[in-house]
């Protein structure tokens, strides 16, 4: 297999700036000579992008939490097969905007206690964790205001409101506390440049340790 790649995921509440920071990190690592695949979930492969439209658009009550778990897991499996694992096998850096931790939080915790279902499906169907998870942490109200200010049809989770944002933040922080070796919790306050410096330091440290 040669030099294995590095798998980095970005997580955080809606409006936390994680998508921007994932893109900036990809650009910075490319400038340093790394081959980087920047991808996203749900999505990141043709089949998974089709599922993305099903889960991110429409009424907040369109799907039950159980159905969402199955849809997200199906999209993630296709993403893993078609995009993530081939890039890692080539020794590349894969940066994904969301991965399994989002399902653990959004479907496993905030919409009922479905953690066991999420974990069992992940173990059976996915079976892979990132080498580094960058969690952009910020105030839920501020994140929701940012998220609602975006245009476009993908507002289904934002429409669930502030209470879900607060639950989501608590869920992500709880995951980080249980797996500190994988997570880097980054303060999302301050300017975009200030946050990017924090993210880059965490990523470069993990690359150096590879």
C-alpha positions in Angstrom: 0.0 0.0 0.0 3.0 2.3 0.5 2.6 5.5 2.5 -0.9 5.5 3.9 -2.9 8.7 3.5 -4.4 10.8 6.3 -8.1 11.0 6.9 -9.4 14.3 8.4 -13.0 15.0 9.2 -14.6 18.4 10.1 -17.5 18.5 12.5 -19.6 21.2 14.2 -23.0 22.7 14.5 -24.7 24.3 11.5 -23.1 27.7 10.8 -19.9 26.9 12.7 -17.7 27.6 9.7 -16.4 24.1 9.3 -17.0 24.0 5.5 -14.9 27.1 5.1 -12.2 25.8 7.3 -12.1 22.5 5.6 -11.6 24.3 2.3 -8.9 26.5 3.7 -7.0 23.6 5.2 -7.2 21.8 1.8 -5.7 24.8 0.1 -3.0 25.2 2.7 -1.9 21.5 2.5 -1.9 21.6 -1.3 0.4 24.6 -1.2 2.7 22.5 1.0 2.9 19.8 -1.6 0.3 17.4 -0.4 -2.3 15.8 -2.7 -5.6 16.5 -1.1 -9.2 15.2 -1.8 -11.7 17.7 -0.4 -15.1 16.0 0.0 -18.4 16.2 2.0 -21.2 14.3 3.6 -23.8 13.5 2.8 -22.3 13.3 -0.7 -18.8 13.0 -2.1 -19.6 10.3 -4.7 -22.3 10.3 -7.4 -24.6 7.9 -5.5 -24.2 9.7 -2.2 -24.9 13.1 -3.8 -28.3 11.7 -5.0 -29.1 10.7 -1.4 -28.0 14.2 -0.2 -30.9 15.8 -2.0 -33.3 13.5 -0.2 -32.1 14.2 3.3 -31.2 17.9 3.2 -34.2 19.3 1.4 -37.9 19.5 2.3 -39.9 19.5 5.5 -38.0 19.0 8.8 -40.4 16.0 9.6 -39.9 14.5 6.1 -38.1 11.4 7.5 -38.0 9.6 10.8 -34.7 9.5 12.6 -34.5 5.7 11.9 -35.0 6.3 8.1 -32.4 9.1 8.2 -29.8 6.8 9.8 -30.3 4.3 7.0 -30.0 6.9 4.3 -26.9 8.5 5.7 -25.3 5.1 6.2 -26.0 4.2 2.6 -24.5 7.5 1.4 -21.5 7.1 3.6 -20.8 3.5 2.4 -20.8 4.7 -1.2 -18.6 7.7 -0.3 -16.2 5.4 1.5 -16.0 2.9 -1.4 -15.8 5.3 -4.3 -13.8 8.3 -2.9 -12.3 8.0 0.6 -10.6 4.6 0.6 -9.1 4.8 -3.0 -7.6 8.2 -2.1 -6.1 6.9 1.2 -4.7 3.9 -0.6 -2.9 6.4 -2.9 -1.3 8.1 0.1 -3.4 11.2 -0.2 -4.9 13.5 2.4 -8.7 13.2 2.5 -10.6 16.0 4.1 -14.3 15.5 4.5 -16.9 18.1 5.7 -18.8 15.8 8.1 -18.5 12.0 8.6 -20.0 9.5 11.1 -20.0 11.8 14.1 -22.7 13.9 12.5 -25.0 10.9 12.3 -24.1 9.9 15.9 -25.2 13.4 17.0 -28.0 14.5 14.7 -29.8 11.2 14.4 -28.4 9.2 17.4 -28.8 11.8 20.1 -30.9 14.8 19.2 -33.9 12.9 17.7 -34.1 10.2 20.3 -31.7 7.8 22.0 -30.7 5.9 18.8 -27.0 5.8 19.6 -26.8 2.0 19.7 -28.5 1.7 16.3 -26.0 4.2 14.8 -23.0 2.5 16.3 -24.1 -1.0 15.2 -24.7 0.2 11.7 -21.4 2.0 11.6 -19.5 -1.0 12.9 -21.2 -3.3 10.4 -21.3 -1.1 7.2 -18.6 1.5 7.6 -15.9 0.3 10.1 -13.6 3.3 9.7 -12.9 6.4 11.7 -10.9 9.5 10.7 -7.3 9.8 11.9 -8.2 13.4 13.0 -11.6 15.0 13.7 -11.5 18.8 13.8 -14.5 20.0 15.8 -15.2 23.7 15.3 -17.0 24.7 18.5 -19.0 27.9 18.8 -22.1 29.5 20.3 -25.3 27.7 19.0 -27.3 30.9 18.6 -24.5 32.5 16.6 -24.1 29.4 14.4 -27.9 29.3 13.7 -27.9 32.9 12.7 -25.1 32.3 10.3 -26.8 29.1 8.9 -30.1 30.8 8.4 -28.4 33.6 6.5 -27.3 31.3 3.8 -29.4 31.0 0.7 -30.4 27.8 -1.0 -32.8 24.8 -0.5 -30.6 22.9 2.0 -32.2 24.3 5.2 -34.0 21.3 6.6 -31.8 20.8 9.7 -31.4 24.6 10.2 -35.2 24.7 10.4 -35.2 22.5 13.4 -34.3 25.5 15.5 -32.0 26.6 18.4 -32.8 23.8 20.8 -31.5 21.3 18.3 -28.4 23.4 17.8 -27.8 23.4 21.5 -28.3 19.6 21.7 -26.0 19.2 18.8 -23.2 21.2 20.3 -23.4 19.2 23.6 -23.4 16.0 21.6 -20.3 16.8 19.7 -18.4 17.9 22.8 -19.4 14.7 24.6 -18.0 12.7 21.7 -14.8 14.7 21.8 -14.4 14.1 25.5 -14.7 10.3 25.0 -12.1 10.2 22.2 -9.6 13.0 22.9 -6.9 11.2 20.8 -8.9 11.6 17.6 -10.6 15.0 18.2 -9.1 18.4 18.1 -11.6 20.9 19.6 -11.1 24.3 17.9 -12.4 27.6 19.2 -14.6 28.9 16.4 -14.8 32.4 17.7 -12.8 35.2 16.2 -12.0 35.9 12.5 -11.9 33.3 9.8 -8.1 33.7 9.6 -7.7 33.3 13.4 -9.7 30.0 13.3 -7.7 28.8 10.3 -4.4 29.2 12.2 -5.8 27.0 15.0 -7.0 24.4 12.5 -3.8 24.3 10.6 -1.7 23.8 13.8 -3.8 20.8 14.7 -3.6 19.2 11.3 0.1 19.8 10.8 0.8 18.2 14.2 -1.2 15.1 13.1 0.6 15.0 9.8 4.0 15.2 11.5 3.1 12.3 13.8 1.9 10.1 10.9 
